[in-house]
Amino acid sequence: MDFTLDSEQTALRDAVRGLLSKTYDSSETRREVTKTDPGFSEKAWQQLAELGALGLPFSEEDGGFGAGPVEVAIVAEEIGRVLAPEPYLETILAAGLVADLGSAEQRADVIGRVAEGALVLSFAHHDVDDAVVAAESGPSTGSGQAAWALTGVKEPVLHGERADLLVVTARTDAGVGVFVVDPSAGGVDRIGYRTHDGGRAARVAFDGAAATPLGDAGADAEAAVAKAVARGQIALSHEAVGAMEVALRTTTEYLKTRKQFGVTLNTFQALTFRAADLYVSAELARSIVTWATLVLQDDPDRAVEAAARAKRLVSRTGRHIGQEAIQLHGGIGMTAEYSVGHYTSRLTAIDHTLGDGSEHLLTLARSVADHGVVDPIG
């Protein structure tokens, strides 16, 4: 199987890399951007839109560019390489549910504006302390559709304070419903805060907030949500691969230049072996994440399991590479001024976004009985 990028994919990678590496040319530049609201560069967001990155996974009929998971993976890896804080994956995930479940009018209204960079979306899916957001239908509106209202709390909602629209999962009589909420309307209270990796999140409380259902509110959308989350998990895994690649390269370059007892650190065999272990871990993670992307592209019905496998390994590998990168740097690796700590922090945040490694291990464990027994001897 040929895993090389074609000419268009290579051009996309080079364009996104050129933009992001110029915008975030150092960890200090990134710190300066994340310290001020909204926590990312609005200019870079518009430039990503001009490159076509924001409309990649959506059909041309809906205002996108008709690309696929591989192209999204390319952008995600470049984001991971520089730890770009733009809400790319959050917006793509939320807009993906609009594309999957929304009516033609909803898709035309949202997808095109996302592709143009005019909308930032956030996916409000996590519940806090088992508090479930409930959706209740009311009297029909003038259009003949029932009015819906949401009540409950979602936290954390990544980039929830900045988001122009919230895509919210809520409990209905039929099961799980997906709704679009204008956060500037009444009944929505957002409290934003910084996360440890320099990102932004919010506690979003709904108190009878007006909501518009995506698709048929009388149907259970749990399967559609699971597939959308799987797409997000695979894209996040690619972001982690990009971050791990840079953390590994930074560490090996340090070992080649930092001297102790008159020789460079890579002279010490034990440190070289540890660096080699990091390389093996990073390549194994890249392999399984690439496999998950191809499953998503060619057999999307298996995407949930593939995403769990990829995210589980990325969880373990990200911790391995992050912790070893700091250890092999010694004292400088612990400082806020040096980059490897930021990469470790981001890898930790990725681990706990859309389910951590332990959760995915449980997901895979439940499916063990679905597989036959393999006899290694034959």
C-alpha positions as CSV (number, residue, x, y, z in Angstrom):
1,M,0.0,0.0,0.0
2,D,1.3,3.4,-0.9
3,F,1.3,5.9,2.0
4,T,3.0,8.8,0.2
5,L,1.1,12.0,-0.2
6,D,0.1,13.0,-3.7
7,S,1.0,16.4,-5.2
8,E,-2.2,18.2,-4.0
9,Q,-1.8,16.8,-0.5
10,T,1.9,17.8,-0.4
11,A,1.0,21.3,-1.5
12,L,-1.6,21.5,1.3
13,R,0.9,20.3,3.9
14,D,3.5,22.8,2.7
15,A,1.0,25.7,2.7
16,V,-0.3,25.0,6.1
17,R,3.2,24.4,7.5
18,G,4.4,27.6,6.0
19,L,1.5,29.6,7.5
20,L,1.6,28.1,11.0
21,S,5.4,28.0,11.4
22,K,5.5,31.7,10.5
23,T,2.7,32.6,12.9
24,Y,4.1,30.5,15.7
25,D,7.8,30.7,15.1
26,S,8.7,30.0,18.8
27,S,7.2,28.9,22.0
28,E,7.4,32.5,23.2
29,T,5.3,33.7,20.3
30,R,2.7,31.1,21.1
31,R,2.6,32.2,24.8
32,E,2.0,35.8,23.8
33,V,-0.9,34.8,21.6
34,T,-2.5,32.5,24.2
35,K,-2.3,35.0,27.0
36,T,-4.8,37.4,25.3
37,D,-8.3,36.8,24.2
38,P,-9.6,34.9,22.4
39,G,-6.5,32.6,22.9
40,F,-5.6,32.2,19.2
41,S,-4.7,34.3,16.2
42,E,-7.8,35.6,14.4
43,K,-5.6,36.5,11.5
44,A,-4.2,32.9,11.2
45,W,-7.8,31.6,11.4
46,Q,-8.7,33.7,8.4
47,Q,-5.6,32.6,6.6
48,L,-6.5,29.0,7.2
49,A,-9.9,29.7,5.6
50,E,-8.2,31.3,2.6
51,L,-6.1,28.1,2.2
52,G,-9.3,26.1,2.2
53,A,-8.4,24.2,5.3
54,L,-11.6,25.0,7.2
55,G,-13.8,23.6,4.4
56,L,-11.8,20.4,3.6
57,P,-14.1,17.6,4.9
58,F,-17.4,19.0,3.6
59,S,-19.1,18.5,0.3
60,E,-18.9,21.1,-2.4
61,E,-22.7,21.3,-2.4
62,D,-22.6,22.5,1.2
63,G,-19.9,25.0,0.6
64,G,-16.8,22.9,1.3
65,F,-14.1,21.4,-0.8
66,G,-15.0,17.7,-0.8
67,A,-11.7,16.4,0.6
68,G,-11.4,13.5,3.1
69,P,-9.9,12.3,6.4
70,V,-6.4,12.3,5.0
71,E,-6.5,16.0,4.2
72,V,-7.8,16.8,7.7
73,A,-5.1,14.6,9.1
74,I,-2.4,16.6,7.3
75,V,-3.7,19.9,8.7
76,A,-4.0,18.4,12.2
77,E,-0.4,17.2,12.2
78,E,0.8,20.6,11.2
79,I,-1.2,22.1,14.0
80,G,0.5,19.7,16.4
81,R,4.0,20.5,15.2
82,V,3.7,24.1,16.4
83,L,1.0,23.6,19.0
84,A,-1.2,26.1,17.1
85,P,-4.1,27.0,19.5
86,E,-6.7,27.7,16.7
87,P,-10.0,25.9,17.3
88,Y,-9.7,23.9,14.1
89,L,-10.6,20.5,15.3
90,E,-13.4,21.8,17.5
91,T,-15.0,23.6,14.6
92,I,-14.5,20.8,12.2
93,L,-16.1,18.3,14.6
94,A,-19.1,20.4,15.3
95,A,-19.6,21.3,11.7
96,G,-19.3,17.7,10.8
97,L,-22.5,17.0,12.8
98,V,-24.3,19.8,11.0
99,A,-23.2,18.1,7.7
100,D,-24.3,14.7,8.9
101,L,-27.6,15.5,10.5
102,G,-28.7,19.0,9.4
103,S,-31.3,19.9,6.8
104,A,-30.2,21.4,3.5
105,E,-31.0,24.8,4.9
106,Q,-28.9,24.3,8.0
107,R,-26.0,22.9,6.0
108,A,-26.1,25.9,3.6
109,D,-26.3,28.3,6.5
110,V,-23.4,26.9,8.6
111,I,-20.9,25.0,6.4
112,G,-20.3,27.8,4.0
113,R,-19.6,30.3,6.7
114,V,-17.3,27.8,8.5
115,A,-15.3,27.3,5.3
116,E,-15.0,31.1,4.9
117,G,-13.7,31.5,8.5
118,A,-16.8,33.5,9.5
119,L,-17.9,31.1,12.2
120,V,-16.1,29.4,15.1
121,L,-18.0,26.4,16.4
122,S,-17.7,24.4,19.5
123,F,-19.0,20.9,20.4
124,A,-20.6,20.9,23.8
125,H,-20.7,17.2,24.5
126,H,-19.1,16.5,27.9
127,D,-21.3,16.3,31.0
128,V,-20.0,17.3,34.4
129,D,-20.7,15.3,37.5
130,D,-23.2,13.2,35.6
131,A,-25.4,16.3,35.0
132,V,-27.2,15.7,31.7
133,V,-28.4,18.6,29.5
134,A,-32.1,17.9,28.9
135,A,-34.0,19.1,25.8
136,E,-37.7,19.8,26.1
137,S,-40.0,20.6,23.2
138,G,-42.6,23.4,23.4
139,P,-45.4,24.7,21.2
140,S,-44.9,24.9,17.5
141,T,-43.4,28.1,16.0
142,G,-44.8,30.0,13.1
143,S,-42.8,27.6,10.7
144,G,-44.7,24.7,12.1
145,Q,-41.7,23.2,13.9
146,A,-41.7,22.6,17.6
147,A,-39.6,25.0,19.7
148,W,-36.9,23.4,21.9
149,A,-35.2,24.5,25.1
150,L,-32.1,23.2,26.8
151,T,-31.4,23.0,30.5
152,G,-28.2,21.8,32.2
153,V,-24.4,22.2,32.2
154,K,-21.6,21.3,29.8
155,E,-18.0,21.4,30.9
156,P,-15.4,21.6,29.6
157,V,-16.5,23.1,26.3
158,L,-13.3,23.8,24.3
159,H,-13.3,27.4,23.0
160,G,-16.8,27.7,24.3
161,E,-16.5,31.3,25.3
162,R,-15.4,32.4,21.8
163,A,-17.7,30.2,19.8
164,D,-20.2,31.9,17.5
165,L,-22.4,28.7,17.6
166,L,-22.6,25.8,20.0
167,V,-23.5,22.3,18.7
168,V,-24.9,20.6,21.8
169,T,-25.8,17.0,22.6
170,A,-28.8,16.7,24.9
171,R,-31.1,14.0,26.3
172,T,-34.5,13.7,24.7
173,D,-37.4,11.2,25.0
174,A,-35.9,9.4,22.0
175,G,-32.4,9.2,23.4
176,V,-29.7,11.6,22.2
177,G,-30.5,14.8,20.3
178,V,-28.1,17.3,18.7
179,F,-29.0,21.0,18.8
180,V,-27.6,24.2,17.5
181,V,-27.6,27.0,20.1
182,D,-26.8,30.7,19.6
183,P,-24.8,31.5,22.8
184,S,-25.5,35.2,22.5
185,A,-29.2,34.5,23.1
186,G,-30.9,34.4,26.5
187,G,-30.6,31.4,28.8
188,V,-26.9,30.7,28.0
189,D,-24.2,31.5,30.6
190,R,-20.5,31.0,29.6
191,I,-17.6,31.2,32.0
192,G,-14.3,30.9,30.1
193,Y,-10.9,30.0,31.5
194,R,-7.4,29.0,30.4
195,T,-6.4,25.4,30.3
196,H,-3.0,24.1,31.4
197,D,-1.8,23.6,27.8
198,G,-2.5,27.3,26.9
199,G,-5.9,26.6,25.3
200,R,-9.3,27.9,26.3
201,A,-12.4,26.2,27.6
202,A,-15.6,27.2,29.2
203,R,-18.4,26.1,31.6
204,V,-21.6,26.6,29.7
205,A,-24.9,26.6,31.6
206,F,-28.2,26.4,29.8
207,D,-31.4,27.6,31.5
208,G,-34.2,27.2,29.1
209,A,-32.0,28.2,26.2
210,A,-33.6,28.2,22.8
211,A,-32.2,25.4,20.6
212,T,-32.7,24.3,17.0
213,P,-32.5,20.5,16.4
214,L,-30.3,19.1,13.8
215,G,-32.4,16.7,11.7
216,D,-35.2,14.8,13.3
217,A,-35.3,15.6,17.0
218,G,-37.6,12.6,17.4
219,A,-34.8,10.2,16.4
220,D,-31.9,8.9,18.5
221,A,-28.7,10.5,17.1
222,E,-26.3,8.5,19.4
223,A,-24.8,6.5,16.5
224,A,-24.2,9.7,14.5
225,V,-22.6,11.4,17.5
226,A,-20.3,8.4,18.0
227,K,-19.1,8.5,14.4
228,A,-18.5,12.2,14.6
229,V,-16.5,11.8,17.9
230,A,-14.5,9.1,16.3
231,R,-13.5,11.5,13.5
232,G,-12.5,14.0,16.1
233,Q,-10.5,11.4,18.0
234,I,-8.6,10.4,14.9
235,A,-7.8,14.0,14.0
236,L,-6.7,14.7,17.6
237,S,-4.4,11.6,17.3
238,H,-2.8,13.1,14.2
239,E,-2.2,16.4,16.1
240,A,-0.5,14.3,18.8
241,V,1.7,12.6,16.2
242,G,2.8,16.0,15.0
243,A,3.6,17.2,18.5
244,M,5.4,13.9,19.4
245,E,7.6,14.2,16.2
246,V,8.8,17.7,17.2
247,A,9.3,16.8,20.9
248,L,11.4,13.8,19.8
249,R,13.5,15.8,17.3
250,T,14.0,18.6,19.9
251,T,15.3,16.0,22.4
252,T,17.6,14.2,20.1
253,E,19.1,17.5,18.9
254,Y,19.7,18.5,22.5
255,L,21.5,15.2,23.2
256,K,23.8,15.8,20.2
257,T,24.8,19.3,21.4
258,R,24.6,19.4,25.2
259,K,28.0,18.4,26.7
260,Q,28.7,16.8,30.0
261,F,32.2,15.7,31.2
262,G,33.5,17.2,28.0
263,V,31.5,15.0,25.6
264,T,28.0,15.3,24.1
265,L,25.1,13.5,25.9
266,N,24.6,11.2,22.9
267,T,27.9,9.6,23.8
268,F,26.3,7.9,26.8
269,Q,24.8,4.7,25.6
270,A,22.0,4.6,28.1
271,L,20.6,7.9,26.9
272,T,21.0,6.8,23.2
273,F,18.9,3.7,24.0
274,R,16.2,5.8,25.7
275,A,16.1,8.1,22.6
276,A,15.8,5.0,20.4
277,D,12.9,3.8,22.4
278,L,11.2,7.1,21.9
279,Y,11.6,6.8,18.1
280,V,10.1,3.3,18.1
281,S,7.1,4.6,20.2
282,A,6.6,7.5,17.8
283,E,6.7,5.4,14.7
284,L,4.3,2.8,16.1
285,A,1.9,5.6,17.0
286,R,2.1,7.1,13.5
287,S,1.4,3.7,12.0
288,I,-1.7,3.0,14.0
289,V,-3.1,6.5,13.6
290,T,-2.5,6.3,9.8
291,W,-4.3,3.0,9.8
292,A,-7.2,4.5,11.7
293,T,-7.4,7.3,9.1
294,L,-7.6,4.8,6.3
295,V,-10.3,2.8,8.1
296,L,-12.3,6.1,8.5
297,Q,-11.9,6.8,4.8
298,D,-12.6,3.3,3.4
299,D,-14.8,1.7,6.0
300,P,-16.4,4.4,8.2
301,D,-18.7,1.9,9.9
302,R,-15.5,0.6,11.8
303,A,-14.3,4.1,12.6
304,V,-15.4,4.0,16.3
305,E,-13.3,0.9,17.1
306,A,-10.3,2.2,15.0
307,A,-10.4,5.6,16.8
308,A,-10.4,3.8,20.2
309,R,-7.3,1.8,19.2
310,A,-5.5,4.8,17.9
311,K,-6.4,7.1,20.8
312,R,-5.4,4.4,23.3
313,L,-1.9,4.0,21.9
314,V,-1.5,7.8,21.5
315,S,-2.4,8.2,25.1
316,R,0.4,5.8,26.2
317,T,2.9,7.1,23.6
318,G,2.3,10.7,24.3
319,R,3.0,10.2,28.0
320,H,6.1,8.2,27.2
321,I,7.6,10.8,24.8
322,G,6.5,13.8,26.9
323,Q,7.9,12.5,30.2
324,E,11.2,11.2,28.6
325,A,11.7,14.4,26.7
326,I,11.6,16.4,29.9
327,Q,13.8,13.8,31.7
328,L,16.5,13.8,29.0
329,H,16.6,17.6,28.9
330,G,17.2,17.7,32.7
331,G,16.5,20.9,34.6
332,I,15.9,23.0,31.5
333,G,13.0,20.7,30.5
334,M,11.1,21.8,33.6
335,T,11.2,25.5,32.8
336,A,8.2,27.4,31.3
337,E,10.5,29.1,28.8
338,Y,11.6,25.8,27.1
339,S,9.4,24.1,24.5
340,V,9.3,20.5,25.6
341,G,7.2,21.2,28.6
342,H,4.6,22.8,26.4
343,Y,4.5,19.8,24.1
344,T,4.1,17.5,27.1
345,S,1.3,19.6,28.4
346,R,-0.5,19.6,25.1
347,L,-0.1,15.8,24.7
348,T,-1.6,15.4,28.2
349,A,-4.5,17.6,27.2
350,I,-5.1,15.5,24.0
351,D,-5.1,12.4,26.1
352,H,-8.0,13.7,28.2
353,T,-10.0,15.1,25.2
354,L,-12.8,13.0,23.8
355,G,-12.0,10.2,26.2
356,D,-8.6,9.3,27.8
357,G,-6.6,6.1,27.4
358,S,-8.3,4.3,30.2
359,E,-11.8,4.9,28.7
360,H,-10.7,3.7,25.3
361,L,-9.2,0.6,26.9
362,L,-12.5,-0.2,28.5
363,T,-14.2,0.4,25.1
364,L,-11.9,-2.1,23.4
365,A,-12.2,-4.6,26.3
366,R,-16.0,-4.8,25.8
367,S,-15.4,-6.0,22.3
368,V,-12.9,-8.8,23.1
369,A,-15.6,-11.4,22.9
370,D,-16.5,-10.3,19.4
371,H,-13.2,-11.6,18.1
372,G,-12.1,-15.2,17.6
373,V,-9.2,-16.9,19.4
374,V,-5.9,-16.7,17.6
375,D,-3.7,-19.8,17.9
376,P,-0.1,-18.6,17.4
377,I,1.2,-22.2,16.9
378,G,-1.4,-23.2,14.4
